[in-house]
Amino acid sequence: MSQSGKASIKRGKPSYFMSILGVTLVLFLLGIIGWLVINANKLGDYFKENVEVRAYLRGDLNPKDSVALMNYISAKPYVKSIQYVSKEEGKKIYMQEESEDWSKVLDENPLPNAIYFRIKNQYVNLDTLTSIKADLEAQTYVSDVKYPEALVGKLNKNIRVVSIWLLVLVVIISIVVIFLIDNTIRLAMFSNRFLIKTMQMVGATRWFIAKPLNVRAIINGAISGLIASALLYLVILIAEGSVDWLKTIHDSGLLLLLFFILIVLGIVITLFSTHRSVVKYLKMRLDDLY
């Protein structure tokens, strides 16, 4: 009986490697999807915070009034960054954006002095920008306010559509991941069914039988989560090394949270599937195990 038990344990060991490998691959897939979701949200915020509002000033405005207006705008809660742009600087920016030089046509620079500022992502919507424009145009020192209205409308619409599709994808992938991990663990436990039944037949309690298998499941789930997180981090490093803008939206806090979720998910699903399989085989008759 002792030799038979040892033989059963040895036959069960390879299944641990396969279960760890299977769970790792599935968690890695889920991690990739999670990383894409994080990048999509961060990229949306990045584009929003690059929306620029330009407040053009009156031509007769003196430096003291310009400073007062700068202070007024910078004190607003929606301002992320702000800069004063002189006529000469405005001409350089215009030439970079439009690739045109009017020096041969116009003797004087027609652009006014201006204040350029970027707003925080939560304020980037048409209603808020319309309100900001109305407030600034009511100021005595401001002649006109411009912002990319069409771009903001399309940006918010596209971000909303992408977010919905990503949410649907995450839900589907999560369900698939749970089923795949559950099936992987059930297949791994199948090779241990006779060992479980043998221990029950010699008088071992359910807790005594399940405890070492549950502990092993926790360890395997943690190992799978750690390996999946390490592989995902390696992929992220390679991707950020190849695509520069990915470094701009890198968020270490969210990535650490993603790694933690992968580890916890690996432990919880592996433990649940293992314990359920143990209980299942304990309830089965010996003849049904064949």
Contacts in CASP RR format, 6 or more apart in sequence:
PFRMAT RR
TARGET T0000
AUTHOR 0000-0000-0000
METHOD contacts of the structure
MODEL  1
MSQSGKASIKRGKPSYFMSILGVTLVLFLLGIIGWLVINANKLGDYFKEN
VEVRAYLRGDLNPKDSVALMNYISAKPYVKSIQYVSKEEGKKIYMQEESE
DWSKVLDENPLPNAIYFRIKNQYVNLDTLTSIKADLEAQTYVSDVKYPEA
LVGKLNKNIRVVSIWLLVLVVIISIVVIFLIDNTIRLAMFSNRFLIKTMQ
MVGATRWFIAKPLNVRAIINGAISGLIASALLYLVILIAEGSVDWLKTIH
DSGLLLLLFFILIVLGIVITLFSTHRSVVKYLKMRLDDLY
1 198 0 8 1.000
1 202 0 8 1.000
4 198 0 8 1.000
5 195 0 8 1.000
5 198 0 8 1.000
8 192 0 8 1.000
8 194 0 8 1.000
8 195 0 8 1.000
8 198 0 8 1.000
9 195 0 8 1.000
11 191 0 8 1.000
12 188 0 8 1.000
12 191 0 8 1.000
12 192 0 8 1.000
12 195 0 8 1.000
14 191 0 8 1.000
15 187 0 8 1.000
15 188 0 8 1.000
15 189 0 8 1.000
15 190 0 8 1.000
15 191 0 8 1.000
15 192 0 8 1.000
16 188 0 8 1.000
16 216 0 8 1.000
16 220 0 8 1.000
18 184 0 8 1.000
18 187 0 8 1.000
18 188 0 8 1.000
19 184 0 8 1.000
19 185 0 8 1.000
19 187 0 8 1.000
19 188 0 8 1.000
19 220 0 8 1.000
19 270 0 8 1.000
20 220 0 8 1.000
20 221 0 8 1.000
20 223 0 8 1.000
20 224 0 8 1.000
20 227 0 8 1.000
22 180 0 8 1.000
22 181 0 8 1.000
22 184 0 8 1.000
22 224 0 8 1.000
23 181 0 8 1.000
23 184 0 8 1.000
23 185 0 8 1.000
23 220 0 8 1.000
23 221 0 8 1.000
23 224 0 8 1.000
23 225 0 8 1.000
23 228 0 8 1.000
23 266 0 8 1.000
23 269 0 8 1.000
23 270 0 8 1.000
24 223 0 8 1.000
24 224 0 8 1.000
24 225 0 8 1.000
24 227 0 8 1.000
24 228 0 8 1.000
24 231 0 8 1.000
25 228 0 8 1.000
26 177 0 8 1.000
26 180 0 8 1.000
26 181 0 8 1.000
26 184 0 8 1.000
27 177 0 8 1.000
27 181 0 8 1.000
27 224 0 8 1.000
27 225 0 8 1.000
27 228 0 8 1.000
27 262 0 8 1.000
27 265 0 8 1.000
27 266 0 8 1.000
28 228 0 8 1.000
28 231 0 8 1.000
28 232 0 8 1.000
29 173 0 8 1.000
29 177 0 8 1.000
30 173 0 8 1.000
30 174 0 8 1.000
30 177 0 8 1.000
30 228 0 8 1.000
30 262 0 8 1.000
30 265 0 8 1.000
31 228 0 8 1.000
31 232 0 8 1.000
31 258 0 8 1.000
31 262 0 8 1.000
32 232 0 8 1.000
32 235 0 8 1.000
33 169 0 8 1.000
33 170 0 8 1.000
33 173 0 8 1.000
34 170 0 8 1.000
34 258 0 8 1.000
35 232 0 8 1.000
35 235 0 8 1.000
35 236 0 8 1.000
35 255 0 8 1.000
35 258 0 8 1.000
36 166 0 8 1.000
37 166 0 8 1.000
37 170 0 8 1.000
38 251 0 8 1.000
38 254 0 8 1.000
38 255 0 8 1.000
38 258 0 8 1.000
39 246 0 8 1.000
39 249 0 8 1.000
40 162 0 8 1.000
40 163 0 8 1.000
40 166 0 8 1.000
41 163 0 8 1.000
42 249 0 8 1.000
42 251 0 8 1.000
42 254 0 8 1.000
43 249 0 8 1.000
44 121 0 8 1.000
44 155 0 8 1.000
44 159 0 8 1.000
45 121 0 8 1.000
45 249 0 8 1.000
46 245 0 8 1.000
46 248 0 8 1.000
46 249 0 8 1.000
47 155 0 8 1.000
47 159 0 8 1.000
48 121 0 8 1.000
48 124 0 8 1.000
48 155 0 8 1.000
48 159 0 8 1.000
49 80 0 8 1.000
49 118 0 8 1.000
49 119 0 8 1.000
49 120 0 8 1.000
49 121 0 8 1.000
49 124 0 8 1.000
50 118 0 8 1.000
51 118 0 8 1.000
51 119 0 8 1.000
51 124 0 8 1.000
51 147 0 8 1.000
51 148 0 8 1.000
51 151 0 8 1.000
51 152 0 8 1.000
51 155 0 8 1.000
52 116 0 8 1.000
52 117 0 8 1.000
52 118 0 8 1.000
52 147 0 8 1.000
52 148 0 8 1.000
53 116 0 8 1.000
53 117 0 8 1.000
53 118 0 8 1.000
53 119 0 8 1.000
53 129 0 8 1.000
53 132 0 8 1.000
53 133 0 8 1.000
53 145 0 8 1.000
53 146 0 8 1.000
53 147 0 8 1.000
54 85 0 8 1.000
54 114 0 8 1.000
54 115 0 8 1.000
54 116 0 8 1.000
54 145 0 8 1.000
54 146 0 8 1.000
54 147 0 8 1.000
55 69 0 8 1.000
55 73 0 8 1.000
55 114 0 8 1.000
55 115 0 8 1.000
55 116 0 8 1.000
55 117 0 8 1.000
55 136 0 8 1.000
55 142 0 8 1.000
55 144 0 8 1.000
55 145 0 8 1.000
56 112 0 8 1.000
56 113 0 8 1.000
56 114 0 8 1.000
56 142 0 8 1.000
56 143 0 8 1.000
56 144 0 8 1.000
56 145 0 8 1.000
56 146 0 8 1.000
57 66 0 8 1.000
57 69 0 8 1.000
57 112 0 8 1.000
57 113 0 8 1.000
57 114 0 8 1.000
57 115 0 8 1.000
57 141 0 8 1.000
57 142 0 8 1.000
57 143 0 8 1.000
58 112 0 8 1.000
58 140 0 8 1.000
58 141 0 8 1.000
58 142 0 8 1.000
58 143 0 8 1.000
59 112 0 8 1.000
59 113 0 8 1.000
59 143 0 8 1.000
61 69 0 8 1.000
61 113 0 8 1.000
61 141 0 8 1.000
65 141 0 8 1.000
66 84 0 8 1.000
66 113 0 8 1.000
66 115 0 8 1.000
66 141 0 8 1.000
68 141 0 8 1.000
69 115 0 8 1.000
69 139 0 8 1.000
69 141 0 8 1.000
69 142 0 8 1.000
70 82 0 8 1.000
70 84 0 8 1.000
70 115 0 8 1.000
72 139 0 8 1.000
73 79 0 8 1.000
73 82 0 8 1.000
73 115 0 8 1.000
73 117 0 8 1.000
73 136 0 8 1.000
74 82 0 8 1.000
74 117 0 8 1.000
76 132 0 8 1.000
77 120 0 8 1.000
78 119 0 8 1.000
78 120 0 8 1.000
78 123 0 8 1.000
78 128 0 8 1.000
78 132 0 8 1.000
79 117 0 8 1.000
79 118 0 8 1.000
79 119 0 8 1.000
79 120 0 8 1.000
80 117 0 8 1.000
80 118 0 8 1.000
80 119 0 8 1.000
80 120 0 8 1.000
81 117 0 8 1.000
81 118 0 8 1.000
82 115 0 8 1.000
82 116 0 8 1.000
82 117 0 8 1.000
82 118 0 8 1.000
83 115 0 8 1.000
83 116 0 8 1.000
83 117 0 8 1.000
84 113 0 8 1.000
84 114 0 8 1.000
84 115 0 8 1.000
85 93 0 8 1.000
85 113 0 8 1.000
85 114 0 8 1.000
85 115 0 8 1.000
85 116 0 8 1.000
86 113 0 8 1.000
87 109 0 8 1.000
87 111 0 8 1.000
87 112 0 8 1.000
87 113 0 8 1.000
88 109 0 8 1.000
90 111 0 8 1.000
90 114 0 8 1.000
91 109 0 8 1.000
91 111 0 8 1.000
94 100 0 8 1.000
94 111 0 8 1.000
95 101 0 8 1.000
102 110 0 8 1.000
112 143 0 8 1.000
119 129 0 8 1.000
119 132 0 8 1.000
123 129 0 8 1.000
123 132 0 8 1.000
124 152 0 8 1.000
124 155 0 8 1.000
124 156 0 8 1.000
125 152 0 8 1.000
125 156 0 8 1.000
126 149 0 8 1.000
126 152 0 8 1.000
126 153 0 8 1.000
126 156 0 8 1.000
129 147 0 8 1.000
129 149 0 8 1.000
129 152 0 8 1.000
132 145 0 8 1.000
133 145 0 8 1.000
133 147 0 8 1.000
136 142 0 8 1.000
136 145 0 8 1.000
137 144 0 8 1.000
137 145 0 8 1.000
177 265 0 8 1.000
178 269 0 8 1.000
181 266 0 8 1.000
181 269 0 8 1.000
181 270 0 8 1.000
181 273 0 8 1.000
182 269 0 8 1.000
182 272 0 8 1.000
182 273 0 8 1.000
184 273 0 8 1.000
185 217 0 8 1.000
185 269 0 8 1.000
185 270 0 8 1.000
185 273 0 8 1.000
185 274 0 8 1.000
185 277 0 8 1.000
186 273 0 8 1.000
186 277 0 8 1.000
189 213 0 8 1.000
189 273 0 8 1.000
189 274 0 8 1.000
189 277 0 8 1.000
189 278 0 8 1.000
189 281 0 8 1.000
190 277 0 8 1.000
192 213 0 8 1.000
193 281 0 8 1.000
193 284 0 8 1.000
193 289 0 8 1.000
194 289 0 8 1.000
196 209 0 8 1.000
196 213 0 8 1.000
196 278 0 8 1.000
196 281 0 8 1.000
196 282 0 8 1.000
197 281 0 8 1.000
197 282 0 8 1.000
197 284 0 8 1.000
197 286 0 8 1.000
197 289 0 8 1.000
199 208 0 8 1.000
199 209 0 8 1.000
200 206 0 8 1.000
200 209 0 8 1.000
200 282 0 8 1.000
201 286 0 8 1.000
206 278 0 8 1.000
206 279 0 8 1.000
206 282 0 8 1.000
209 278 0 8 1.000
209 282 0 8 1.000
210 275 0 8 1.000
210 278 0 8 1.000
210 279 0 8 1.000
213 274 0 8 1.000
213 275 0 8 1.000
213 278 0 8 1.000
214 271 0 8 1.000
214 274 0 8 1.000
214 275 0 8 1.000
214 278 0 8 1.000
216 274 0 8 1.000
217 267 0 8 1.000
217 270 0 8 1.000
217 271 0 8 1.000
217 273 0 8 1.000
217 274 0 8 1.000
217 275 0 8 1.000
218 267 0 8 1.000
218 270 0 8 1.000
218 271 0 8 1.000
220 270 0 8 1.000
221 263 0 8 1.000
221 266 0 8 1.000
221 267 0 8 1.000
221 270 0 8 1.000
221 271 0 8 1.000
222 263 0 8 1.000
222 266 0 8 1.000
222 267 0 8 1.000
224 266 0 8 1.000
224 270 0 8 1.000
225 262 0 8 1.000
225 263 0 8 1.000
225 265 0 8 1.000
225 266 0 8 1.000
225 267 0 8 1.000
226 263 0 8 1.000
228 262 0 8 1.000
229 258 0 8 1.000
229 259 0 8 1.000
229 262 0 8 1.000
229 263 0 8 1.000
232 258 0 8 1.000
232 259 0 8 1.000
232 262 0 8 1.000
233 255 0 8 1.000
233 259 0 8 1.000
236 255 0 8 1.000
239 246 0 8 1.000
240 246 0 8 1.000
240 247 0 8 1.000
240 250 0 8 1.000
241 247 0 8 1.000
281 289 0 8 1.000
END
